[in-house]
Amino acid sequence: MTPSPTSIPVIPARLTRSLALFAFAAGCMAGAAHAAPAKGGKAHAVADLTSCAKPVYPAEARAARHAGTVKLAYLIGASGDVVDSKVKKSSGHAALDDAARNAIKLCKFTAASAKGKPVESWADIDYVWTL
């Protein structure tokens, strides 16, 4: 007996992009909530996401149908800017890894604080690239 075909719901591209942006922003906030002090000090308040631009899917990766998850660690400076980032786990595609590092640099945070003064702190985020 031949199984009957099943229908898979299709989410409109516009909604998919909105959901991806929401997931990205939520990831930034979740990552910031678990920020660790940069130099072993104790942060009393964690960094908060202020703004973040939508990441750009690299054209060559899109054309090649590359997808994957990049796990990044990023350093939020006392100014609230991202001053460093490191790939903790690659997507398997250099273009996606580089795009994730470039995207996190566009985010702005309110820095974590210790004793009422802004301090550097590290946080993690996963960029999930899907087509």
C-alpha positions, 0 to 999 in steps of 0.5 A, a space after each residue: 500500500 502506498 502511503 498518502 502524501 502529507 502536506 507541509 505548511 509553508 510559512 510566507 517568506 516575509 513572516 519567516 524573516 520577521 520570525 528570524 529577526 525576532 529570534 535573533 533579538 531574543 538570542 541577543 537578549 538571552 545571551 546578554 542575560 548570561 554575560 560574564 565579566 571580562 576580567 574575572 571581576 564580578 558584574 552586579 548588573 548584566 548587559 542589556 540589548 539596546 539595538 541590533 541590525 538584521 544580519 545579512 545572509 551572504 549571497 554566495 552562501 544563499 546561492 550554494 544553499 548553505 545553512 547552519 548554526 554559528 555559536 559566537 562568544 562576543 565581548 561587550 565593551 564598557 561603551 556598549 559596543 561589541 569590541 571582539 567576537 570569537 567563533 566557538 562552534 562553526 556552521 561549517 561554512 566560513 561565509 556564515 561564520 564571518 557574517 555572524 561575526 559582522 552582524 554582532 558588531 552592529 548590535 549596541 548594548 547597555 554595558 554590564 556594571 560593577 559598583 555602578 560603573 560600566 564594565 566589559 563582559 562576555 556573552 554567547 549567542 547562536 546564529 541560526 542560518 536557514 533558507 
